[in-house]
Amino acid sequence: MRSTLLHLLRHAPQDDTHFASSLRVIGPEQGLLLIEDAVYALLPRTSAVNAMQLLPASIKLFALESDVLARGLAIDDLPARVKLIDYPGMVEICTLYDKVLSW
C-alpha cells in the first residue's frame, strides 16, 4: 500500500526556498495546502502560480480561504483547480493523507 503525503506550506514563495523545494519533490497523488503567507503563491501572473499550474492534475491543490481573504487576494483570480477550504476542511484534508510534511 502506497503512503500518501500532504505538503503544507506557510511561507511566502519569495521569502524562502520551501516553496520551490516542495514543488521539486511533490509526487503524483500527493496534495499541496497553502496557508498563511504561502497563499501569496496564488497571485496572478507570478512564477509561483505558473509553476503550480504545471503540476500534474493528480496533485490536489488547496488553500485556506481565510488566509486568502486576509491577504487581499481576489477569489475570482485564483486558479480553478485550487480548492478553498475553511479550518474544519483543513483538518479533514489532513486526515485524508497518511503523512503531512510542513514546510
MOPAC internal coordinates of N, CA, C and O (Angstrom, degrees):
PM7 1SCF
backbone

  N    0.0000 0     0.00 0     0.00 0    0    0    0
  C    1.4561 1     0.00 0     0.00 0    1    0    0
  C    1.5254 1   109.04 1     0.00 0    2    1    0
  O    1.2310 1   121.11 1   -48.83 1    3    2    1
  N    1.3217 1   115.47 1   131.17 1    3    2    1
  C    1.4555 1   120.71 1  -177.87 1    5    3    2
  C    1.5288 1   110.72 1   -83.57 1    6    5    3
  O    1.2310 1   121.23 1   -40.97 1    7    6    5
  N    1.3085 1   115.26 1   139.03 1    7    6    5
  C    1.4592 1   121.97 1   178.11 1    9    7    6
  C    1.5230 1   109.36 1   -83.25 1   10    9    7
  O    1.2310 1   120.69 1   -40.96 1   11   10    9
  N    1.3268 1   116.29 1   139.04 1   11   10    9
  C    1.4599 1   120.29 1   177.92 1   13   11   10
  C    1.5199 1   109.43 1  -103.53 1   14   13   11
  O    1.2310 1   121.32 1   -28.12 1   15   14   13
  N    1.3225 1   115.08 1   151.88 1   15   14   13
  C    1.4585 1   120.70 1  -173.71 1   17   15   14
  C    1.5224 1   110.46 1  -134.45 1   18   17   15
  O    1.2310 1   121.06 1   -45.80 1   19   18   17
  N    1.3295 1   115.58 1   134.20 1   19   18   17
  C    1.4559 1   122.50 1   173.42 1   21   19   18
  C    1.5210 1   107.85 1  -109.23 1   22   21   19
  O    1.2310 1   120.67 1   -54.91 1   23   22   21
  N    1.3247 1   116.33 1   125.09 1   23   22   21
  C    1.4610 1   121.91 1   176.00 1   25   23   22
  C    1.5252 1   107.09 1   -92.65 1   26   25   23
  O    1.2310 1   120.35 1   -58.33 1   27   26   25
  N    1.3157 1   116.94 1   121.67 1   27   26   25
  C    1.4615 1   123.61 1  -178.57 1   29   27   26
  C    1.5272 1   107.98 1  -109.44 1   30   29   27
  O    1.2310 1   121.00 1   -68.14 1   31   30   29
  N    1.3271 1   115.69 1   111.86 1   31   30   29
  C    1.4673 1   120.43 1  -178.17 1   33   31   30
  C    1.5175 1   110.05 1  -108.87 1   34   33   31
  O    1.2310 1   120.95 1   -42.56 1   35   34   33
  N    1.3441 1   115.79 1   137.44 1   35   34   33
  C    1.4641 1   119.31 1  -179.43 1   37   35   34
  C    1.5183 1   114.01 1  -128.55 1   38   37   35
  O    1.2310 1   119.48 1   172.94 1   39   38   37
  N    1.3222 1   118.61 1    -7.06 1   39   38   37
  C    1.4665 1   121.40 1  -179.01 1   41   39   38
  C    1.5236 1   110.79 1  -101.20 1   42   41   39
  O    1.2310 1   120.73 1   -34.16 1   43   42   41
  N    1.3262 1   116.22 1   145.84 1   43   42   41
  C    1.4644 1   121.03 1   177.09 1   45   43   42
  C    1.5219 1   109.49 1   -60.39 1   46   45   43
  O    1.2310 1   119.88 1   -38.71 1   47   46   45
  N    1.3244 1   117.83 1   141.29 1   47   46   45
  C    1.4665 1   120.14 1  -176.46 1   49   47   46
  C    1.5190 1   113.62 1   -60.87 1   50   49   47
  O    1.2310 1   119.84 1   151.58 1   51   50   49
  N    1.3117 1   117.92 1   -28.42 1   51   50   49
  C    1.4640 1   120.43 1  -178.84 1   53   51   50
  C    1.5326 1   112.42 1   -84.25 1   54   53   51
  O    1.2310 1   119.68 1   170.30 1   55   54   53
  N    1.3380 1   118.22 1    -9.70 1   55   54   53
  C    1.4651 1   121.20 1  -176.27 1   57   55   54
  C    1.5222 1   114.78 1   -89.54 1   58   57   55
  O    1.2310 1   120.05 1   156.88 1   59   58   57
  N    1.3227 1   117.51 1   -23.12 1   59   58   57
  C    1.4653 1   119.57 1   179.93 1   61   59   58
  C    1.5213 1   109.95 1  -157.57 1   62   61   59
  O    1.2310 1   120.43 1     4.48 1   63   62   61
  N    1.3026 1   116.79 1  -175.52 1   63   62   61
  C    1.4653 1   121.06 1  -175.56 1   65   63   62
  C    1.5272 1   113.47 1   -96.23 1   66   65   63
  O    1.2310 1   119.96 1  -178.86 1   67   66   65
  N    1.3166 1   117.68 1     1.14 1   67   66   65
  C    1.4613 1   120.15 1  -176.62 1   69   67   66
  C    1.5232 1   112.77 1   -60.83 1   70   69   67
  O    1.2310 1   120.38 1   139.73 1   71   70   69
  N    1.3246 1   116.87 1   -40.27 1   71   70   69
  C    1.4606 1   119.65 1  -178.06 1   73   71   70
  C    1.5258 1   110.38 1   -61.57 1   74   73   71
  O    1.2310 1   120.57 1   127.08 1   75   74   73
  N    1.3178 1   116.51 1   -52.92 1   75   74   73
  C    1.4704 1   120.52 1  -179.32 1   77   75   74
  C    1.5239 1   110.96 1   -62.00 1   78   77   75
  O    1.2310 1   120.36 1   139.68 1   79   78   77
  N    1.3157 1   116.91 1   -40.32 1   79   78   77
  C    1.4669 1   120.38 1   179.67 1   81   79   78
  C    1.5228 1   111.34 1   -63.43 1   82   81   79
  O    1.2310 1   120.60 1   137.90 1   83   82   81
  N    1.3146 1   116.46 1   -42.10 1   83   82   81
  C    1.4656 1   119.39 1  -178.87 1   85   83   82
  C    1.5222 1   110.98 1   -64.77 1   86   85   83
  O    1.2310 1   120.17 1   142.14 1   87   86   85
  N    1.3267 1   117.28 1   -37.86 1   87   86   85
  C    1.4615 1   119.58 1   179.56 1   89   87   86
  C    1.5249 1   111.58 1   -68.66 1   90   89   87
  O    1.2310 1   120.43 1   150.84 1   91   90   89
  N    1.3108 1   116.78 1   -29.16 1   91   90   89
  C    1.4709 1   120.04 1   178.54 1   93   91   90
  C    1.5264 1   112.33 1   -71.41 1   94   93   91
  O    1.2310 1   120.06 1   148.43 1   95   94   93
  N    1.3267 1   117.48 1   -31.57 1   95   94   93
  C    1.4666 1   119.79 1  -174.18 1   97   95   94
  C    1.5274 1   114.31 1  -104.14 1   98   97   95
  O    1.2310 1   119.90 1   169.46 1   99   98   97
  N    1.3157 1   117.79 1   -10.54 1   99   98   97
  C    1.4628 1   119.61 1  -177.94 1  101   99   98
  C    1.5265 1   109.32 1   -64.95 1  102  101   99
  O    1.2310 1   121.74 1   -40.86 1  103  102  101
  N    1.3253 1   114.27 1   139.14 1  103  102  101
  C    1.4559 1   119.44 1  -176.86 1  105  103  102
  C    1.5166 1   112.47 1  -116.44 1  106  105  103
  O    1.2310 1   121.31 1    -6.37 1  107  106  105
  N    1.3225 1   115.10 1   173.63 1  107  106  105
  C    1.4661 1   120.39 1   179.23 1  109  107  106
  C    1.5264 1   110.90 1   -57.66 1  110  109  107
  O    1.2310 1   121.31 1   -33.58 1  111  110  109
  N    1.3025 1   115.09 1   146.42 1  111  110  109
  C    1.4680 1   122.43 1   177.60 1  113  111  110
  C    1.5214 1   113.45 1    69.00 1  114  113  111
  O    1.2310 1   119.72 1  -172.56 1  115  114  113
  N    1.3280 1   118.15 1     7.44 1  115  114  113
  C    1.4604 1   120.77 1   176.12 1  117  115  114
  C    1.5270 1   108.99 1   -93.10 1  118  117  115
  O    1.2310 1   120.69 1    -5.74 1  119  118  117
  N    1.3191 1   116.28 1   174.26 1  119  118  117
  C    1.4506 1   121.05 1  -179.24 1  121  119  118
  C    1.5146 1   111.29 1  -126.35 1  122  121  119
  O    1.2310 1   121.18 1   -22.93 1  123  122  121
  N    1.3275 1   115.36 1   157.07 1  123  122  121
  C    1.4612 1   122.57 1   178.24 1  125  123  122
  C    1.5199 1   107.38 1  -130.66 1  126  125  123
  O    1.2310 1   120.77 1   -61.12 1  127  126  125
  N    1.3341 1   116.13 1   118.88 1  127  126  125
  C    1.4631 1   122.09 1  -179.46 1  129  127  126
  C    1.5181 1   108.82 1  -115.95 1  130  129  127
  O    1.2310 1   120.72 1   -58.32 1  131  130  129
  N    1.3295 1   116.23 1   121.68 1  131  130  129
  C    1.4616 1   122.62 1   179.74 1  133  131  130
  C    1.5252 1   109.15 1  -100.20 1  134  133  131
  O    1.2310 1   121.15 1   -54.35 1  135  134  133
  N    1.3406 1   115.40 1   125.65 1  135  134  133
  C    1.4596 1   121.26 1   176.14 1  137  135  134
  C    1.5237 1   108.05 1  -132.72 1  138  137  135
  O    1.2310 1   121.32 1   -10.13 1  139  138  137
  N    1.3290 1   115.09 1   169.87 1  139  138  137
  C    1.4673 1   122.09 1   177.98 1  141  139  138
  C    1.5318 1   109.69 1    48.85 1  142  141  139
  O    1.2310 1   119.71 1    44.82 1  143  142  141
  N    1.3424 1   118.16 1  -135.18 1  143  142  141
  C    1.4671 1   120.69 1  -175.24 1  145  143  142
  C    1.5203 1   114.02 1   -71.85 1  146  145  143
  O    1.2310 1   119.52 1   168.86 1  147  146  145
  N    1.3193 1   118.52 1   -11.14 1  147  146  145
  C    1.4670 1   120.35 1   177.68 1  149  147  146
  C    1.5252 1   111.75 1   -64.34 1  150  149  147
  O    1.2310 1   120.13 1   159.67 1  151  150  149
  N    1.3422 1   117.36 1   -20.33 1  151  150  149
  C    1.4673 1   118.73 1   178.80 1  153  151  150
  C    1.5260 1   111.82 1   -65.54 1  154  153  151
  O    1.2310 1   119.81 1   163.59 1  155  154  153
  N    1.3330 1   117.97 1   -16.41 1  155  154  153
  C    1.4650 1   119.72 1   175.26 1  157  155  154
  C    1.5238 1   111.48 1   -62.39 1  158  157  155
  O    1.2310 1   120.10 1   162.48 1  159  158  157
  N    1.3132 1   117.41 1   -17.52 1  159  158  157
  C    1.4692 1   121.06 1   175.29 1  161  159  158
  C    1.5229 1   111.31 1   -64.36 1  162  161  159
  O    1.2310 1   120.27 1   165.73 1  163  162  161
  N    1.3258 1   117.09 1   -14.27 1  163  162  161
  C    1.4584 1   121.54 1  -179.13 1  165  163  162
  C    1.5239 1   113.36 1   -90.82 1  166  165  163
  O    1.2310 1   120.29 1   179.91 1  167  166  165
  N    1.3278 1   117.04 1    -0.09 1  167  166  165
  C    1.4664 1   119.08 1   178.61 1  169  167  166
  C    1.5239 1   109.80 1   -58.94 1  170  169  167
  O    1.2310 1   120.27 1   -45.31 1  171  170  169
  N    1.3301 1   117.09 1   134.69 1  171  170  169
  C    1.4656 1   120.27 1  -178.02 1  173  171  170
  C    1.5279 1   112.25 1   -61.01 1  174  173  171
  O    1.2310 1   121.64 1   -31.40 1  175  174  173
  N    1.3263 1   114.46 1   148.60 1  175  174  173
  C    1.4670 1   122.76 1   173.60 1  177  175  174
  C    1.5258 1   113.44 1    59.24 1  178  177  175
  O    1.2310 1   120.36 1  -145.01 1  179  178  177
  N    1.3331 1   116.91 1    34.99 1  179  178  177
  C    1.4667 1   120.58 1   175.66 1  181  179  178
  C    1.5257 1   108.76 1  -113.03 1  182  181  179
  O    1.2310 1   121.10 1   -20.19 1  183  182  181
  N    1.3082 1   115.49 1   159.81 1  183  182  181
  C    1.4694 1   118.78 1   178.94 1  185  183  182
  C    1.5285 1   111.03 1   -63.97 1  186  185  183
  O    1.2310 1   120.29 1   148.54 1  187  186  185
  N    1.3272 1   117.05 1   -31.46 1  187  186  185
  C    1.4691 1   120.38 1  -179.79 1  189  187  186
  C    1.5278 1   111.31 1   -65.10 1  190  189  187
  O    1.2310 1   120.31 1   130.87 1  191  190  189
  N    1.3163 1   117.01 1   -49.13 1  191  190  189
  C    1.4681 1   119.36 1  -179.16 1  193  191  190
  C    1.5254 1   110.29 1   -67.82 1  194  193  191
  O    1.2310 1   120.19 1   144.47 1  195  194  193
  N    1.3182 1   117.25 1   -35.53 1  195  194  193
  C    1.4648 1   119.97 1   177.05 1  197  195  194
  C    1.5227 1   110.73 1   -63.19 1  198  197  195
  O    1.2310 1   120.20 1   138.72 1  199  198  197
  N    1.3325 1   117.22 1   -41.28 1  199  198  197
  C    1.4649 1   121.33 1   179.04 1  201  199  198
  C    1.5298 1   110.85 1   -63.99 1  202  201  199
  O    1.2310 1   120.25 1   140.07 1  203  202  201
  N    1.3246 1   117.13 1   -39.93 1  203  202  201
  C    1.4605 1   119.98 1   178.95 1  205  203  202
  C    1.5202 1   111.29 1   -66.48 1  206  205  203
  O    1.2310 1   120.53 1   143.69 1  207  206  205
  N    1.3228 1   116.58 1   -36.31 1  207  206  205
  C    1.4651 1   120.49 1   179.79 1  209  207  206
  C    1.5268 1   111.28 1   -64.78 1  210  209  207
  O    1.2310 1   120.09 1   155.36 1  211  210  209
  N    1.3249 1   117.44 1   -24.64 1  211  210  209
  C    1.4642 1   121.44 1  -179.28 1  213  211  210
  C    1.5305 1   113.27 1   -84.20 1  214  213  211
  O    1.2310 1   120.39 1   171.58 1  215  214  213
  N    1.3271 1   116.86 1    -8.42 1  215  214  213
  C    1.4653 1   120.06 1   178.72 1  217  215  214
  C    1.5294 1   109.75 1   -65.75 1  218  217  215
  O    1.2310 1   120.08 1   -33.00 1  219  218  217
  N    1.3209 1   117.46 1   147.00 1  219  218  217
  C    1.4670 1   120.10 1   177.87 1  221  219  218
  C    1.5286 1   111.59 1   -56.05 1  222  221  219
  O    1.2310 1   121.14 1   -31.00 1  223  222  221
  N    1.3166 1   115.43 1   149.00 1  223  222  221
  C    1.4662 1   120.91 1  -178.70 1  225  223  222
  C    1.5257 1   112.27 1   -62.75 1  226  225  223
  O    1.2310 1   120.00 1   158.83 1  227  226  225
  N    1.3276 1   117.60 1   -21.17 1  227  226  225
  C    1.4682 1   120.14 1  -179.97 1  229  227  226
  C    1.5308 1   112.26 1   -71.56 1  230  229  227
  O    1.2310 1   120.37 1   165.99 1  231  230  229
  N    1.3283 1   116.90 1   -14.01 1  231  230  229
  C    1.4650 1   121.30 1   177.52 1  233  231  230
  C    1.5229 1   108.18 1   -88.41 1  234  233  231
  O    1.2310 1   120.83 1   -60.02 1  235  234  233
  N    1.3014 1   116.02 1   119.98 1  235  234  233
  C    1.4670 1   121.61 1  -178.80 1  237  235  234
  C    1.5236 1   109.98 1   -83.48 1  238  237  235
  O    1.2310 1   120.76 1   -43.09 1  239  238  237
  N    1.3387 1   116.15 1   136.91 1  239  238  237
  C    1.4647 1   122.13 1   179.78 1  241  239  238
  C    1.5209 1   109.46 1  -115.45 1  242  241  239
  O    1.2310 1   121.00 1   -49.83 1  243  242  241
  N    1.3381 1   115.70 1   130.17 1  243  242  241
  C    1.4585 1   122.22 1  -179.76 1  245  243  242
  C    1.5254 1   109.26 1  -131.52 1  246  245  243
  O    1.2310 1   120.86 1   -26.75 1  247  246  245
  N    1.3342 1   115.95 1   153.25 1  247  246  245
  C    1.4636 1   121.24 1   174.07 1  249  247  246
  C    1.5226 1   108.19 1  -143.29 1  250  249  247
  O    1.2310 1   121.26 1   -37.99 1  251  250  249
  N    1.3205 1   115.20 1   142.01 1  251  250  249
  C    1.4596 1   120.79 1   178.13 1  253  251  250
  C    1.5300 1   108.45 1   -76.19 1  254  253  251
  O    1.2310 1   121.06 1   -65.58 1  255  254  253
  N    1.3211 1   115.57 1   114.42 1  255  254  253
  C    1.4596 1   121.37 1  -173.36 1  257  255  254
  C    1.5279 1   112.79 1   -58.06 1  258  257  255
  O    1.2310 1   119.72 1   139.18 1  259  258  257
  N    1.3217 1   118.14 1   -40.82 1  259  258  257
  C    1.4676 1   120.09 1  -178.54 1  261  259  258
  C    1.5284 1   111.01 1   -62.96 1  262  261  259
  O    1.2310 1   119.78 1   145.77 1  263  262  261
  N    1.3352 1   118.03 1   -34.23 1  263  262  261
  C    1.4627 1   120.96 1   177.90 1  265  263  262
  C    1.5245 1   111.13 1   -73.13 1  266  265  263
  O    1.2310 1   120.38 1   143.01 1  267  266  265
  N    1.3173 1   116.88 1   -36.99 1  267  266  265
  C    1.4708 1   121.12 1   175.91 1  269  267  266
  C    1.5251 1   109.55 1   -60.35 1  270  269  267
  O    1.2310 1   120.56 1   131.44 1  271  270  269
  N    1.3197 1   116.54 1   -48.56 1  271  270  269
  C    1.4671 1   121.07 1  -178.59 1  273  271  270
  C    1.5232 1   111.77 1   -68.20 1  274  273  271
  O    1.2310 1   120.04 1   139.73 1  275  274  273
  N    1.3266 1   117.54 1   -40.27 1  275  274  273
  C    1.4691 1   121.35 1  -178.51 1  277  275  274
  C    1.5248 1   111.81 1   -63.10 1  278  277  275
  O    1.2310 1   120.38 1   153.82 1  279  278  277
  N    1.3243 1   116.88 1   -26.18 1  279  278  277
  C    1.4657 1   120.74 1  -178.67 1  281  279  278
  C    1.5193 1   112.29 1   -99.23 1  282  281  279
  O    1.2310 1   120.40 1  -170.26 1  283  282  281
  N    1.3226 1   116.85 1     9.74 1  283  282  281
  C    1.4572 1   121.54 1   172.32 1  285  283  282
  C    1.5188 1   115.85 1    75.92 1  286  285  283
  O    1.2310 1   120.03 1  -161.85 1  287  286  285
  N    1.3159 1   117.54 1    18.15 1  287  286  285
  C    1.4582 1   119.58 1   177.58 1  289  287  286
  C    1.5233 1   109.40 1   -79.08 1  290  289  287
  O    1.2310 1   121.06 1   -39.21 1  291  290  289
  N    1.3148 1   115.59 1   140.79 1  291  290  289
  C    1.4636 1   120.79 1   179.56 1  293  291  290
  C    1.5285 1   109.08 1   -83.40 1  294  293  291
  O    1.2310 1   121.05 1   -57.04 1  295  294  293
  N    1.3055 1   115.60 1   122.96 1  295  294  293
  C    1.4630 1   120.25 1  -178.59 1  297  295  294
  C    1.5248 1   111.07 1   -59.84 1  298  297  295
  O    1.2310 1   120.16 1   143.78 1  299  298  297
  N    1.3252 1   117.31 1   -36.22 1  299  298  297
  C    1.4682 1   120.74 1  -179.72 1  301  299  298
  C    1.5220 1   112.72 1   -65.50 1  302  301  299
  O    1.2310 1   119.75 1   160.13 1  303  302  301
  N    1.3363 1   118.07 1   -19.87 1  303  302  301
  C    1.4673 1   121.80 1  -179.46 1  305  303  302
  C    1.5271 1   113.44 1   -90.52 1  306  305  303
  O    1.2310 1   120.01 1   176.21 1  307  306  305
  N    1.3233 1   117.59 1    -3.79 1  307  306  305
  C    1.4649 1   120.46 1  -177.51 1  309  307  306
  C    1.5247 1   110.58 1   -76.00 1  310  309  307
  O    1.2310 1   120.40 1   -30.80 1  311  310  309
  N    1.3277 1   116.84 1   149.20 1  311  310  309
  C    1.4675 1   119.51 1   175.36 1  313  311  310
  C    1.5307 1   110.44 1   -58.03 1  314  313  311
  O    1.2310 1   120.77 1   -38.60 1  315  314  313
  N    1.3098 1   116.13 1   141.40 1  315  314  313
  C    1.4658 1   121.33 1  -176.57 1  317  315  314
  C    1.5258 1   112.73 1   -60.98 1  318  317  315
  O    1.2310 1   120.07 1   151.46 1  319  318  317
  N    1.3172 1   117.47 1   -28.54 1  319  318  317
  C    1.4686 1   119.19 1  -176.13 1  321  319  318
  C    1.5281 1   113.48 1   -79.87 1  322  321  319
  O    1.2310 1   120.00 1   172.57 1  323  322  321
  N    1.3363 1   117.61 1    -7.43 1  323  322  321
  C    1.4681 1   121.13 1   178.88 1  325  323  322
  C    1.5250 1   108.80 1   -84.05 1  326  325  323
  O    1.2310 1   120.85 1   -58.37 1  327  326  325
  N    1.3154 1   115.97 1   121.63 1  327  326  325
  C    1.4621 1   121.00 1   177.92 1  329  327  326
  C    1.5196 1   108.75 1   -93.59 1  330  329  327
  O    1.2310 1   120.89 1   -57.50 1  331  330  329
  N    1.3315 1   115.90 1   122.50 1  331  330  329
  C    1.4628 1   120.87 1   176.37 1  333  331  330
  C    1.5233 1   109.13 1   -81.57 1  334  333  331
  O    1.2310 1   121.36 1   -43.84 1  335  334  333
  N    1.3315 1   115.00 1   136.16 1  335  334  333
  C    1.4584 1   120.06 1  -179.14 1  337  335  334
  C    1.5234 1   109.83 1  -132.56 1  338  337  335
  O    1.2310 1   121.12 1   -22.26 1  339  338  337
  N    1.3331 1   115.45 1   157.74 1  339  338  337
  C    1.4614 1   121.02 1   174.93 1  341  339  338
  C    1.5344 1   108.13 1   -99.19 1  342  341  339
  O    1.2310 1   120.47 1     3.88 1  343  342  341
  N    1.3386 1   116.70 1  -176.12 1  343  342  341
  C    1.4696 1   119.34 1  -177.73 1  345  343  342
  C    1.5320 1   113.10 1   -61.22 1  346  345  343
  O    1.2310 1   119.34 1   133.57 1  347  346  345
  N    1.3378 1   118.87 1   -46.43 1  347  346  345
  C    1.4702 1   116.91 1   176.19 1  349  347  346
  C    1.5341 1   111.75 1   -60.46 1  350  349  347
  O    1.2310 1   120.63 1   144.37 1  351  350  349
  N    1.3305 1   116.39 1   -35.63 1  351  350  349
  C    1.4608 1   120.27 1   176.77 1  353  351  350
  C    1.5154 1   112.12 1   -64.66 1  354  353  351
  O    1.2310 1   120.58 1   144.28 1  355  354  353
  N    1.3373 1   116.49 1   -35.72 1  355  354  353
  C    1.4581 1   120.51 1   178.25 1  357  355  354
  C    1.5348 1   110.25 1   -64.07 1  358  357  355
  O    1.2310 1   120.66 1   137.60 1  359  358  357
  N    1.3160 1   116.34 1   -42.40 1  359  358  357
  C    1.4672 1   120.30 1   177.86 1  361  359  358
  C    1.5294 1   109.52 1   -62.49 1  362  361  359
  O    1.2310 1   120.78 1   135.81 1  363  362  361
  N    1.3174 1   116.12 1   -44.19 1  363  362  361
  C    1.4643 1   120.05 1   179.81 1  365  363  362
  C    1.5266 1   111.35 1   -62.49 1  366  365  363
  O    1.2310 1   120.24 1   135.49 1  367  366  365
  N    1.3351 1   117.15 1   -44.51 1  367  366  365
  C    1.4679 1   121.57 1   178.82 1  369  367  366
  C    1.5302 1   109.68 1   -58.94 1  370  369  367
  O    1.2310 1   120.45 1   135.56 1  371  370  369
  N    1.3160 1   116.74 1   -44.44 1  371  370  369
  C    1.4743 1   120.24 1  -179.17 1  373  371  370
  C    1.5256 1   111.83 1   -61.37 1  374  373  371
  O    1.2310 1   120.07 1   147.44 1  375  374  373
  N    1.3241 1   117.47 1   -32.56 1  375  374  373
  C    1.4678 1   119.99 1  -179.82 1  377  375  374
  C    1.5246 1   112.54 1   -77.36 1  378  377  375
  O    1.2310 1   120.06 1   164.29 1  379  378  377
  N    1.3245 1   117.49 1   -15.71 1  379  378  377
  C    1.4625 1   120.67 1   179.89 1  381  379  378
  C    1.5246 1   112.57 1   -77.94 1  382  381  379
  O    1.2310 1   120.68 1   164.44 1  383  382  381
  N    1.3231 1   116.31 1   -15.56 1  383  382  381
  C    1.4622 1   121.59 1  -178.44 1  385  383  382
  C    1.5249 1   109.03 1  -109.18 1  386  385  383
  O    1.2310 1   121.15 1   -30.85 1  387  386  385
  N    1.3325 1   115.41 1   149.15 1  387  386  385
  C    1.4687 1   120.21 1   179.54 1  389  387  386
  C    1.5221 1   111.95 1   -68.63 1  390  389  387
  O    1.2310 1   121.17 1   143.41 1  391  390  389
  N    1.3392 1   115.36 1   -36.59 1  391  390  389
  C    1.4643 1   120.66 1  -177.40 1  393  391  390
  C    1.5176 1   109.64 1  -137.67 1  394  393  391
  O    1.2310 1   121.33 1   -28.92 1  395  394  393
  N    1.3384 1   115.06 1   151.08 1  395  394  393
  C    1.4643 1   121.93 1   175.19 1  397  395  394
  C    1.5212 1   107.19 1  -122.15 1  398  397  395
  O    1.2310 1   121.07 1   -54.39 1  399  398  397
  N    1.3227 1   115.56 1   125.61 1  399  398  397
  C    1.4582 1   121.90 1   178.08 1  401  399  398
  C    1.5215 1   107.84 1  -108.19 1  402  401  399
  O    1.2310 1   120.57 1   -67.17 1  403  402  401
  N    1.3245 1   116.52 1   112.83 1  403  402  401
  C    1.4616 1   121.65 1  -178.52 1  405  403  402
  C    1.5212 1   109.87 1   -92.77 1  406  405  403
  O    1.2310 1   121.11 1   -53.94 1  407  406  405
  N    1.3110 1   115.47 1   126.06 1  407  406  405
  C    1.4685 1   122.13 1  -179.12 1  409  407  406
  C    1.5172 1   108.97 1  -103.61 1  410  409  407
  O    1.2310 1   120.10 1   180.00 1  411  410  409

